[in-house]
Amino acid sequence: MGKKSWKTREIAKAIHVNPSTVQRWIKYFNLAYNVNSNGHFEIPNETYKQLKVIYAEMKQGKKMSDVCLLGGDKEQAKSKKVTMIPTTQVEKKMEELLSQLDHIERKVRNKADDVVEYQILHQRKEINELNQVITQLSARINTLEDQLVSNTTPSTRPLRETSGKKRRLSSIFSF
């Protein structure tokens, strides 16, 4: 098989897997490949050989994390795959994240307080405007009451009204 490069579909047929499986293995094991102008994988011979090894080991029932590509040196393969992060580094990152979270919570609380303060000020302004309207209406009512009282004095207003018959009778007998 002296080809310069393979297509994903060709390798998939050769090792009896789905083309998407070939792409997944290439990405998982960080194997060499090129992408042509149409976006298709072009796979070199060396990668094809590595994919055949992966297929053989997967066929034996191994997990992808247990597949060894470094010529059988399992210790070197494990040391390459397993990287432990020191606890102090993880704790430091957690403290940074918690600090950022506290900072964000404070900002949210401040923003909420600002919103409530704005609403209260706006409501206070509306209350003041309503108080002014009430004061104006009260003054207007007082003015109208004063005008009503001044237009109707006790001398011009009759104490009791008498009917027209009684007046005629009283005028006849008053002579």
C-alpha positions in Angstrom: 0.0 0.0 0.0 2.3 2.7 -1.2 -0.3 5.5 -1.4 0.7 9.0 -0.4 -2.6 9.7 1.4 -5.9 7.9 2.1 -9.5 9.1 2.3 -11.5 8.5 5.4 -14.0 6.3 3.5 -11.2 4.2 2.1 -9.7 3.4 5.5 -13.2 2.8 6.9 -13.8 0.1 4.2 -10.3 -1.4 4.7 -10.7 -1.9 8.5 -14.5 -2.4 8.5 -15.6 0.6 10.6 -17.7 3.7 10.1 -15.9 6.8 8.6 -16.9 8.8 11.6 -15.1 6.2 13.8 -11.9 6.8 11.8 -12.2 10.5 12.3 -12.9 10.1 16.1 -9.8 7.9 16.5 -7.7 10.3 14.6 -8.8 13.2 16.8 -8.6 11.1 20.1 -5.1 9.8 19.4 -4.0 13.1 17.9 -2.8 11.3 14.7 -1.5 13.2 11.6 -3.9 14.2 8.9 -4.6 17.0 6.4 -7.8 18.6 5.4 -8.3 19.3 1.6 -10.1 22.2 0.1 -13.4 20.4 0.3 -13.0 19.8 4.0 -12.2 16.0 3.7 -9.5 14.2 5.6 -6.4 13.2 3.8 -4.6 10.6 5.9 -0.9 9.6 5.4 0.3 6.0 5.3 1.8 6.2 8.8 -1.6 7.2 10.3 -3.2 4.4 8.3 -0.9 1.9 10.0 -1.6 3.4 13.4 -5.4 3.1 12.7 -5.0 -0.6 11.9 -3.2 -1.1 15.2 -6.0 0.8 17.0 -8.6 -1.3 15.2 -6.8 -4.5 16.2 -6.6 -3.5 19.9 -10.2 -2.3 20.0 -11.3 -5.6 18.4 -9.6 -7.4 21.4 -12.1 -5.5 23.6 -9.8 -2.7 24.9 -11.0 0.7 25.7 -9.7 3.7 23.7 -7.8 4.8 26.9 -6.0 1.5 27.1 -4.9 1.3 23.4 -1.1 1.6 23.1 0.4 3.2 20.0 4.0 3.5 21.1 5.4 0.2 19.9 4.3 -1.8 23.0 5.9 0.3 25.7 2.9 0.5 28.0 4.7 2.4 30.8 5.6 5.2 28.4 2.1 5.3 27.0 0.5 5.5 30.4 2.8 8.2 31.6 2.0 10.1 28.4 -1.8 9.8 28.9 -2.1 10.3 32.7 -1.3 13.7 33.9 -2.1 14.6 37.5 -2.6 18.1 38.6 -1.3 18.9 42.1 -3.9 19.4 44.8 -2.5 22.9 45.7 -3.0 24.0 42.1 -6.6 22.7 42.1 -7.3 24.4 45.4 -5.8 27.7 44.2 -8.0 27.6 41.1 -11.0 26.8 43.3 -10.2 29.8 45.5 -9.9 32.0 42.5 -13.2 30.8 41.1 -14.9 31.3 44.5 -13.4 34.8 44.7 -14.8 35.6 41.2 -18.2 34.2 42.2 -18.3 36.4 45.3 -17.3 39.4 43.2 -20.1 38.6 40.7 -22.6 38.1 43.5 -21.7 41.5 45.0 -22.1 43.1 41.6 -25.6 41.5 41.2 -26.6 42.6 44.7 -25.4 46.2 44.0 -27.3 46.2 40.7 -30.4 45.0 42.4 -30.1 47.7 45.1 -29.6 50.3 42.4 -32.8 49.1 40.6 -34.8 49.2 43.8 -33.4 52.7 44.7 -34.4 54.0 41.3 -37.9 52.5 41.6 -38.3 54.1 45.1 -37.1 57.5 43.9 -39.5 57.3 40.9 -42.4 56.3 43.2 -41.4 59.1 45.6 -41.5 61.6 42.7 -45.0 60.3 41.7 -46.2 60.7 45.4 -44.9 64.3 45.5 -46.7 65.1 42.3 -49.9 63.6 43.6 -49.5 65.6 46.9 -49.2 68.8 44.8 -52.3 67.9 42.9 -54.2 67.3 46.1 -53.0 70.5 47.6 -54.1 72.4 44.5 -57.5 70.7 44.5 -57.9 71.5 48.2 -57.1 75.1 47.7 -59.6 75.2 44.7 -62.3 73.6 46.9 -61.7 76.2 49.6 -61.9 79.0 47.1 -65.2 77.7 45.7 -66.7 77.2 49.2 -65.8 80.8 50.1 -67.4 82.1 46.8 -70.5 80.1 47.6 -70.8 81.5 51.1 -70.2 85.1 50.0 -72.9 84.8 47.2 -75.6 83.6 49.6 -75.9 85.9 52.6 -78.5 85.4 55.3 -80.5 88.7 54.5 -81.1 87.7 50.9 -82.0 84.2 51.6 -85.7 83.7 52.8 -86.2 82.0 56.0 -89.2 80.1 54.8 -91.0 80.1 51.7 -94.6 80.9 51.6 -97.0 79.8 48.9 -98.6 82.3 46.6 -102.1 81.8 48.2 -101.0 82.7 51.6 -99.4 85.9 50.4 -102.6 87.0 48.7 -104.6 86.3 51.7 -102.3 88.1 54.0 -102.2 91.1 51.7 -106.1 91.2 51.7 -106.3 91.2 55.5 -103.5 93.6 56.1 -105.5 96.6 55.1 
